[in-house]
Amino acid sequence: MFELLQAGFGAVFSPYIFILITLGVAVGIVFGAVPGLSATMAIALCLPLTYTMGPAAGLSLLVALFIGATSGGLISAILLKIPGTPASIATTFDGGPMMEKGEGLKALGVGVVFSFLGTIFSIVALMSIAPSLAKIALRFGPHEYFSIAIFSLTLIATLSTGSLLKGIYAGTLGFAFSTVGIAPVDAIRRFTFDSPNLNGGFAMLTVMIGMFAVAEVIKIAETGRAAHKSKIASVSMKGVKGFGFSLKEFFGQIPNAFRSGLIGIGIGILPGIGAGTSNIVSYIIAKKRSKHPELFGKGAVEGVVASETANNAGIGSAMIPLMTLGIPGDTVTAILLGGFMIHGIQPGPLLFISQGALVYTIFAALILASVMMLVLEFYGLRIFIKLLAVPKHILLPIILVLCVVGAFGLSSRVFDVWTILLFGLIGYGFVKGGMPAAPFIIGFILGPMAETNLRRGLMLSDGNFIGFLSNPISATFLLLALASVAWHLFSALRSRKNTAARLQET
Amino acid sequence: MDTYKRKELLVGALMLGAGLFYLFLTINLPRKGFIDASTVPYVLSVGLCLLGALQLLTATKATQPPADPDADADSSAATPPDYPTVFKTLGLIAVYVALLQKVGFPIMTVLYLYAQFIVITPREQKVNHITYIVIAVVTSALIFFTFRQGFDLMLPTGFLKI
């Protein structure tokens, strides 16, 4: 393991990959900091750049973008009081008030340092859990994979924001879109309307670019003309020592950071929920555990620490199911899966055997990107603040052009560019209809995995469905999936009853 | 009928409509046995139809959920949707994609960017034609040559013989 890690560091410290990681972190921070842009968008737009790179360089760039974008959200959360990404919502609660009190630089320093610690903590978890989990997963067959895919799908559909019904529908619709093209096992063309372009189905990247980037451009068009210039607060870096806070303050926050890191890892490992949830959960727990809960919301450092440690701790843990089982837990890891596949690598337990060196290069890239994030985000702050001021009506059309390039670059077909427009419209429709997009994406990605393994599993058990229930691991995941839907249905009904009772009282 | 209820009913109708369309396509798939390539689409289409019907049913009893007090940070929520700009944007993107191959990436990108900048410039700001043209030309050239020279991506050149 240590030799592989050493080789990994050797690879990422080559000038080419080092520069890529530095640029990736910087671009990621900008995407995280500008409200409306996201980590998913950053990775989707930079994927075409990796087409001609080797897997080590390409994937290092993508993980650097992931780290930069996840932590970049804290800049706008503190300076504008608007979270750059959902992962930084709780950072606004205390980061904003700290800024108003004149402690903006301290809030940024604390945010950056604990983002770094959260990331490192999760990378350690990834490096220690993933290889053992991969060994177990090597024994999994089609029955287990089918059940895990169904479990992940139900969890994502039920845990995503908004209505349970719409969440499940979005996941099912994503699955339905994945059935376009040549069917697994018996190779029948389905829903292709006799167009050879559809034989291979919709490319994952075009679906992602459409749903997340093109839909965002259309959304901005809806409100952009009424937009007012947002005033960006400035911070002075004069006479700053270290990261703007004392060692005593740092050590005082360690228990809070440790707890928040554990929450971030625990939530991040589950499919469907990640940094968007963990930052709020850890903030609430930090408030409950604090000796001065009354200070929360008024500029408590503990609030920024809890939120930023937890959201970044989701980075390493979200990569655990991706790398060991090939299952993306959220949209960012879904697009990372696309990144792996573009380079001809199928994430899963075999990855640790067939591509051991690459796995450890990714681990090393994650560590180096975290260090780069720590340095760049704090000391390059003034540049990022300037970039926050770039008007949306200039930025978004340029992003759309990059989306077009990314889609065209997949296989040099204008058909793929039309596809991103189609999925952009669907994504915009989802926003208007209050339907979550994440279950759609995960349904689209896990759908073929579920269907292929269902067909294979049935072939192994002579067409008998009992095979899925007699296998203990498969049965456990199917039961968990059922329990997850039942529990959410029950809590939805209960909350409706409570609302009805409250309405009757009033 | 309030706006919220109408919206939820429309969403339900679209959900059911999409489910029925998928079911119709699934029925036309060739069958080879009890478990074949149409099994999963059948399960999905029935699921989509059921969920759509459920949405319609719940929409008839829907009441406007209370506003989230923490949602005040999102200023866009308070802005009424500007649909003419949305349609103009969609039209521009469609024309851009349709002519991409024929006219070529460099020219179409300049034209698209320039037009799109104008269409979504905030009302309180003045349209700066010269700046917009400069940004459009520089961006188009930069992207075209970066991808062509740096990443071997042959973007369509159209009329230009580069």
Interface residues (C-beta under 8 A of the other chain):
Chain A: P48 L49 Y51 T52 K81 I82 P83 T92 L165 K166 I168 Y169 T172 L173 F175 A176 T179 A183 V185 D186 I188 R190 F191 V214 V217 I218 I220 A221 E222 T223 G224 R225 A226 A227 H228 K229 P391 K392 H393 I394 L396 P397 I398 L400 V401 L402 V404 V405 F408 G409 S412 V414 V417 W418 L421 G424 L425 Y428 G429 G433 G434 M435 A450 E451 L454 R455 L458 G463 L503
Chain B: K7 V11 L14 M15 A18 Y22 L25 L29 P30 K32 F34 I35 D36 A37 S38 V40 P41 L44 S45 G47 L48 L51 G52 L54 Q55 T58 T63 A73 S75 S76 T79 P80 P81 D82 Y83 T85 V86 K88 T89 L90 I93 A94 Y96 V97 L100 Q101 F105 T109 Y112 L113 Q116 F117 V119 I120 T121 P122 R123 E124 Q125 I135 T139 S140 I143 F147 F151 D152 L153 M154 L155 P156
